[in-house]
């Protein structure tokens, strides 16, 4: 906005509006008081639609240049219009941008920005501008089911037990917030979509984000001791990172490992699928309560927490892009540290 680009194009986006949502929900709660007392089951169907999603369209790619539906973010001189009359300011000057004073002023201000690394001498060599600023564009609608179930019971001398699970199952996540679907294109569903093929292998009708997630627990306590085990789960999905250049039908020779051709590679059937992901945690505690004769030793709680007991690491992901994180060979959104230990000591007066 420092360059005042939106004085002559995308003028409706000069002032951003808050995202607005319409939410619906329908649920139930079942908690019997006699038979199966201690059972509690809850479930809620929800629908959340967000309009005027705040997003940007920076980092232009080759595919995006060829996509007419996002032409509004690639600006040439003929796109500039008078804010009052809406008349073109520089018609027919796309090949001679130096002839358009407003376009040159926009470029000059952009090159003068303190963070810009392009030399000012390049001003007249620039033929287009990418408006990568935030805009209110598109919508996103998510439908799903949140649920929880728990059961508590007392086994006398064996202690008090509890078991439970909370989770989410996404039915749909539709929207046109993707850069290629803002204007006129098909509405996409992230849980039944098509992503780029991998060297001739199609990836159609897949989930591009996990559909099912839950956290389960089994707990026990008896007097001064307590223990709880946890399980976290996320279902499989297909990531959208660029695929390796030497898989499927992209090699220079049949059965080869060097990309750049159309022959079957040594690695075939490769897709961007990431398997379901499980982790297990354990918490064990001891509380002195008020039993010790020494009052300073009373009500001291000691808790040992072991996270990711099985030392599960993030799944493999071929990731060479720098947007949204550094290049890596794993899913950066998953646990990359493995097993960890915590010891907590708490005194209550």
For each residue, the residues with C-beta under 8 A, 3 or more apart:
1: 4 5 6 133
2: 109 113
3: 106 109 110 113
4: 1 7 106 109
5: 1 8 9 10 75 106 110 129 131 133
6: 1 9 10 11 13 14 131 133
7: 4 11 14 83
8: 5 11 79 80 81 82 83 89 102 106
9: 5 6 72 75 79 80 81 131
10: 5 6 13 14 72 73 131 135
11: 6 7 8 14 83
12:
13: 6 10 16 133 135 136
14: 6 7 10 11
15:
16: 13 54 134 135 136
17: 20 52 136
18: 52
19: 50 51 52 53 54 136
20: 17 50 51 52
21: 48 49 50 51
22: 48 49 51
23: 46 47 48 49
24: 46 47 48
25: 44 45 46 47
26: 44 45
27: 42 43 44 45 146
28: 42 43
29: 40 41 42
30: 39 40 41 42
31: 39 40 41
32: 35 36 37 39
33: 37
34: 37
35: 32
36: 32 39 151
37: 32 33 34
38: 151 152 153
39: 30 31 32 36 149 150 151
40: 29 30 31 148 149 150 151
41: 29 30 31 147 148 149
42: 27 28 29 30 147 148 149
43: 27 28 145 146 147 148
44: 25 26 27 145 146 147
45: 25 26 27 143 144 145
46: 23 24 25 142 143 144 145 146
47: 23 24 25 141 142 143
48: 21 22 23 24 141 142
49: 21 22 23 139 140 141 142
50: 19 20 21 53 139 140 141
51: 19 20 21 22 139
52: 17 18 19 20 136 137 139
53: 19 50 136 137 138 139 140 175 177
54: 16 19 134 135 136
55: 134 135 137 138 177
56: 132 133 134 135
57: 64 70 73 130 131 132 135 137 179
58: 130 132
59: 132 323
60: 64 65 73 74 130
61: 64 65
62: 65 66
63: 66 67 180
64: 57 60 61 67 70 179 180
65: 60 61 62 74
66: 62 63
67: 63 64 70 71 179 180
68: 71
69: 180 181 182 183 184 185
70: 57 64 67 73 74 179 180 182 183
71: 67 68 74
72: 9 10 131 182 183
73: 10 57 60 70 130 131 132
74: 60 65 70 71 128 129 130 131
75: 5 9 79 80 128 129 130 131
76: 79 94 97 103 127 128
77: 80 89 90 93 94 96 97 99 100 102 103
78: 88 90 91 92 93 94
79: 8 9 75 76
80: 8 9 75 77 88 89 90 100 102 103
81: 8 9 86 87 88 89
82: 8 85 86 87 89
83: 7 8 11 86
84:
85: 82
86: 81 82 83
87: 81 82
88: 78 80 81 91
89: 8 77 80 81 82 100 102
90: 77 78 80 93 99 100 102 103
91: 78 88
92: 78
93: 77 78 90 96 97 99 100 103
94: 76 77 78 97 127
95: 127
96: 77 93 99 100
97: 76 77 93 94 100 103 104 107 124 126 127
98: 104 124
99: 77 90 93 96
100: 77 80 89 90 93 96 97 103 104
101: 104 105
102: 8 77 80 89 90 105 106
103: 76 77 80 90 93 97 100 106 107 129
104: 97 98 100 101 107 108 123 124
105: 101 102 108 109
106: 3 4 5 8 102 103 109 110 129
107: 97 103 104 110 111 123 126 129
108: 104 105 111 112 120 123
109: 2 3 4 105 106 112 113
110: 3 5 106 107 113 116 129
111: 107 108 116 118 119 120 122 123
112: 108 109 116 120
113: 2 3 109 110 116
114:
115:
116: 110 111 112 113
117:
118: 111 122
119: 111 122
120: 108 111 112 123
121:
122: 111 118 119 125 126
123: 104 107 108 111 120 126
124: 97 98 104
125: 122
126: 97 107 122 123 129
127: 76 94 95 97
128: 74 75 76
129: 5 74 75 103 106 107 110 126
130: 57 58 60 73 74 75
131: 5 6 9 10 57 72 73 74 75
132: 56 57 58 59 73
133: 1 5 6 13 56
134: 16 54 55 56
135: 10 13 16 54 55 56 57
136: 13 16 17 19 52 53 54
137: 52 53 55 57 177 182
138: 53 55 175 176 177 178 181 182
139: 49 50 51 52 53 175 176 177
140: 49 50 53 173 174 175 177
141: 47 48 49 50 172 173 174 175
142: 46 47 48 49 170 172 173
143: 45 46 47 170 171 172 173
144: 45 46 168 169 170 171 172
145: 43 44 45 46 168 169 171
146: 27 43 44 46 166 167 168
147: 41 42 43 44 166 167 168 169
148: 40 41 42 43 164 165 166 167
149: 39 40 41 42 164 165
150: 39 40 162 163 164 165
151: 36 38 39 40 162 163 164
152: 38 160 161 162
153: 38 160 161 162
154: 159 160 161
155: 158 159 160 161
156:
157:
158: 155 161 222
159: 154 155 220 221 222 223
160: 152 153 154 155 220 221 222
161: 152 153 154 155 158 218 219 220
162: 150 151 152 153 217 218 219 220
163: 150 151 216 217 218 219
164: 148 149 150 151 216 217
165: 148 149 150 214 215 216 217
166: 146 147 148 214 215
167: 146 147 148 212 213 214 215
168: 144 145 146 147 212 213 214
169: 144 145 147 211 212
170: 142 143 144 173 191 209 211 212
171: 143 144 145 191
172: 141 142 143 144 189 191 192
173: 140 141 142 143 170 189 190 191 209
174: 140 141 187 188 189 190
175: 53 138 139 140 141 178 181 187 188 190
176: 138 139 181 182 185 187 188
177: 53 55 137 138 139 140 181 182
178: 138 175 181 182 188
179: 57 64 67 70 182
180: 63 64 67 69 70 185
181: 69 138 175 176 177 178 185 186 187 188
182: 69 70 72 137 138 176 177 178 179 185
183: 69 70 72
184: 69
185: 69 176 180 181 182
186: 181
187: 174 175 176 181
188: 174 175 176 178 181 193
189: 172 173 174 192 193
190: 173 174 175 193 207 208 209
191: 170 171 172 173 207 208 209 211
192: 172 189 205 206 207
193: 188 189 190 205 206 207 208
194: 202 203 204 205 206
195: 203 206 208 238 240 272
196: 203 240 243
197: 200 201 202 203
198: 201 203 243 247 248 270 271 272
199: 243 247 248 249 250 265 270
200: 197 248 249 250
201: 197 198 248 249 269 270 271
202: 194 197
203: 194 195 196 197 198 206 238 271 272
204: 194
205: 192 193 194
206: 192 193 194 195 203 237 238 273
207: 190 191 192 193 210 211 235 236 237 238
208: 190 191 193 195 237 238 239 240
209: 170 173 190 191 237
210: 207 213 234 235 236 237
211: 169 170 191 207 235 237
212: 167 168 169 170 233 234 235
213: 167 168 210 233 234 235
214: 165 166 167 168 232 233
215: 165 166 167 230 231 232 233
216: 163 164 165 230 231 233
217: 162 163 164 165 228 229 230 231
218: 161 162 163 228 229
219: 161 162 163 226 227 228 229
220: 159 160 161 162 226 227 228
221: 159 160 225 226 227
222: 158 159 160 225 226
223: 159 289
224: 286 287 288 289 291
225: 221 222 284 285 286
226: 219 220 221 222 283 284 285 286 287
227: 219 220 221 282 283 284 285
228: 217 218 219 220 282 283
229: 217 218 219 280 281 282 283
230: 215 216 217 280 281 282 283
231: 215 216 217 278 279 280 281
232: 214 215 278 279 280 281
233: 212 213 214 215 216 276 277 278
234: 210 212 213 276 277
235: 207 210 211 212 213 276
236: 207 210 273 274 275 276
237: 206 207 208 209 210 211 273 274
238: 195 203 206 207 208 271 272 273 274
239: 208 272 274 317 319 331
240: 195 196 208 272
241: 272 317 318 319 320 321
242: 318 320 321
243: 196 198 199 247 270 272 318
244: 247 259 267 270 318
245: 250 259 260
246: 250 251 256 257 258 259 265 267
247: 198 199 243 244 250 259 265 267 268 270
248: 198 199 200 201 264 265 267 268 269 270
249: 199 200 201 262 263 264 265
250: 199 200 245 246 247 259 260 261 262 265
251: 246 254 255 256 257 258 259 260 261 263 264 265 266
252: 256 258 259 260 261 263
253: 256 258 261 263
254: 251 263 264
255: 251 263 264 265 266
256: 246 251 252 253 261 263 265 266
257: 246 251 265 266 267
258: 246 251 252 253 261
259: 244 245 246 247 250 251 252 265
260: 245 250 251 252
261: 250 251 252 253 256 258
262: 249 250
263: 249 251 252 253 254 255 256
264: 248 249 251 254 255 268
265: 199 246 247 248 249 250 251 255 256 257 259 268
266: 251 255 256 257
267: 244 246 247 248 257 270
268: 247 248 264 265
269: 201 248
270: 198 199 201 243 244 247 248 267
271: 198 201 203 238
272: 195 198 203 238 239 240 241 243
273: 206 236 237 238
274: 236 237 238 239 277 315 316 317 331
275: 236 315
276: 233 234 235 236
277: 233 234 274 312 315 334
278: 231 232 233 310 312
279: 231 232 307 308 310 312 335
280: 229 230 231 232 308 309 310
281: 229 230 231 232 305 306 307 308 309
282: 227 228 229 230 305 306 309
283: 226 227 228 229 230 303 304 305 306
284: 225 226 227 303 304
285: 225 226 227 301 302 303 304
286: 224 225 226 301 302
287: 224 226 299 300 301 302
288: 224 291 292 297 298 299 300 301
289: 223 224 298 299
290: 298 299
291: 224 288 298
292: 288 295 297 298
293:
294: 297 298
295: 292 298
296:
297: 288 292 294 300
298: 288 289 290 291 292 294 295
299: 287 288 289 290 347 348 349
300: 287 288 297 345 346 347 348
301: 285 286 287 288 344 345 346 347 348
302: 285 286 287 343 344 345
303: 283 284 285 342 343 344 345 346
304: 283 284 285 341 342 343
305: 281 282 283 341 342 343 344
306: 281 282 283 309 339 340 341
307: 279 281 339 340 341 342
308: 279 280 281 311 312 335 337 338 339 340
309: 280 281 282 306 339
310: 278 279 280 339
311: 308 338 339
312: 277 278 279 308 335 338
313: 330 334 335 336 338
314: 317 330 331 332 333 334 335 336
315: 274 275 277 330 331 334
316: 274 329 330
317: 239 241 274 314 328 329 330 331 332
318: 241 242 243 244 329
319: 239 241 325 327 328 329 330 331 332
320: 241 242 327
321: 241 242 324 327
322: 325 326 327
323: 59
324: 321
325: 319 322 328 332
326: 322 332
327: 319 320 321 322
328: 317 319 325 332
329: 316 317 318 319
330: 313 314 315 316 317 319 334 336
331: 239 274 314 315 317 319 334
332: 314 317 319 325 326 328 336
333: 314
334: 277 313 314 315 330 331
335: 279 308 312 313 314 338
336: 313 314 330 332
337: 308 340
338: 308 311 312 313 335
339: 306 307 308 309 310 311
340: 306 307 308 337
341: 304 305 306 307
342: 303 304 305 307
343: 302 303 304 305
344: 301 302 303 305
345: 300 301 302 303
346: 300 301 303
347: 299 300 301
348: 299 300 301
349: 299
